[in-house]
Amino acid sequence: MGEVRVKVKLTNAVDEAMVRRGLLTADKIRSYESEALVDTGAVRSVLPMHVVQLLGLPIVGKARATYANDAAEDVDVSEVVGINLLGRRTTEEMLVLGSEVLIGQTVLESLDLQVDCLNQRVTGNPAHPDQPIIKIKTVVDASSTQPAEVHS
């Protein structure tokens, strides 16, 4: 077994939204393609600062990151990024640190992908080969098939 890498295309999601609103032409969408390291031990995904700058992403906050050696530090969080891999797409804010693109658990789960460490590859969930399926747990009234009202 060894490290698993996957080709990923990252896009500035705000640029994409501006195209949908007619405020920017599609050829102006900032994007970056890379072989990303897949890390099933990392909850969140990571971008190095040079990619954040290339995509024109503002820093929108901070998050506390804890490393495998139990060290912790506050790291920057980027604006939302479009993440395209294996023909599937999601968006999320990314942690800003390190020197390479890292794909973590939240991207893998939202895209319904599985990591095959033995063969060093990422594949779509065989139960859902055509598209990602996201499980949503909701409160259901036992006497009905309709979701129950939730009050806070």
QUIZIWO-V947303 format. One record per residue. RES is the residue in one small letter. SS is DSSP state (hx for helix, st for strand, lp for the rest). PSI is psi in whole degrees, -180 to 180 (* if undefined). NEAR is the number of other ideal C-beta (glycine too) atoms within 10 Angstrom. Layout:
res={RES & RES}
ss={SS & SS}
psi={PSI & PSI}
near={NEAR & NEAR}
//
This chain:
res={m & g & e & v & r & v & k & v & k & l & t & n & a & v & d & e & a & m & v & r & r & g & l & l & t & a & d & k & i & r & s & y & e & s & e & a & l & v & d & t & g & a & v & r & s & v & l & p & m & h & v & v & q & l & l & g & l & p & i & v & g & k & a & r & a & t & y & a & n & d & a & a & e & d & v & d & v & s & e & v & v & g & i & n & l & l & g & r & r & t & t & e & e & m & l & v & l & g & s & e & v & l & i & g & q & t & v & l & e & s & l & d & l & q & v & d & c & l & n & q & r & v & t & g & n & p & a & h & p & d & q & p & i & i & k & i & k & t & v & v & d & a & s & s & t & q & p & a & e & v & h & s}
ss={lp & lp & lp & st & st & st & st & st & st & st & st & st & hx & hx & hx & hx & hx & hx & hx & hx & lp & lp & lp & lp & lp & hx & hx & hx & lp & lp & st & st & st & st & st & st & st & st & lp & lp & lp & lp & lp & lp & lp & st & st & lp & hx & hx & hx & hx & hx & hx & hx & lp & lp & lp & st & st & st & st & st & st & st & st & lp & lp & lp & lp & lp & st & st & st & st & st & st & st & lp & lp & st & st & st & st & st & lp & lp & st & st & st & st & st & lp & lp & st & st & lp & lp & lp & lp & lp & st & st & lp & hx & hx & hx & hx & hx & hx & lp & lp & st & st & st & st & lp & lp & lp & lp & st & st & st & st & lp & hx & hx & hx & lp & lp & lp & lp & lp & lp & lp & lp & lp & lp & lp & st & lp & lp & lp & lp & lp & lp & st & lp & lp & lp & lp & lp}
psi={152 & -169 & 151 & 130 & 151 & 143 & 131 & 143 & 124 & 139 & 154 & 109 & -27 & -40 & -45 & -41 & -38 & -35 & -45 & -30 & 0 & 18 & -6 & 147 & 151 & -31 & -8 & -2 & 124 & 132 & 165 & 130 & 142 & 161 & 111 & 146 & 131 & 124 & 101 & -10 & -11 & 126 & -51 & 162 & 160 & 141 & 139 & 157 & -37 & -31 & -39 & -45 & -42 & -39 & -9 & 36 & 128 & 156 & 127 & -3 & -167 & 154 & 151 & 121 & 135 & 130 & 171 & -28 & 12 & 1 & 150 & 150 & 156 & 130 & 158 & 153 & 131 & 165 & 167 & 137 & 138 & 130 & 116 & 118 & 141 & 37 & 12 & 152 & 142 & 173 & 147 & 159 & 150 & 149 & 146 & 107 & 170 & -169 & 3 & 160 & 132 & 129 & 123 & -171 & -40 & -37 & -46 & -44 & -43 & -26 & 1 & 50 & 154 & 146 & 125 & 91 & -36 & -43 & 6 & 56 & 164 & 137 & 159 & 152 & 122 & -22 & -20 & 67 & -24 & -27 & 158 & 141 & 126 & 125 & 131 & 120 & 132 & 161 & 126 & 133 & 124 & -25 & 2 & 159 & 0 & 145 & 143 & 159 & 138 & 126 & 139 & *}
near={8 & 7 & 9 & 19 & 17 & 20 & 12 & 20 & 14 & 25 & 20 & 23 & 19 & 19 & 19 & 18 & 14 & 15 & 15 & 9 & 8 & 7 & 10 & 16 & 9 & 9 & 6 & 11 & 17 & 14 & 15 & 17 & 12 & 16 & 10 & 24 & 17 & 24 & 18 & 13 & 7 & 20 & 13 & 19 & 26 & 23 & 27 & 17 & 15 & 10 & 20 & 20 & 11 & 15 & 23 & 11 & 26 & 9 & 13 & 11 & 11 & 13 & 13 & 8 & 17 & 10 & 10 & 7 & 6 & 6 & 8 & 10 & 11 & 10 & 17 & 18 & 17 & 23 & 17 & 17 & 25 & 20 & 24 & 17 & 20 & 15 & 9 & 15 & 14 & 20 & 15 & 16 & 19 & 28 & 20 & 20 & 15 & 13 & 10 & 13 & 23 & 20 & 27 & 20 & 16 & 17 & 24 & 22 & 14 & 16 & 22 & 18 & 20 & 13 & 18 & 11 & 12 & 9 & 10 & 14 & 14 & 21 & 13 & 17 & 14 & 7 & 8 & 11 & 9 & 7 & 11 & 16 & 10 & 10 & 6 & 6 & 5 & 7 & 8 & 11 & 10 & 5 & 7 & 8 & 6 & 8 & 11 & 12 & 7 & 7 & 4 & 2}
//
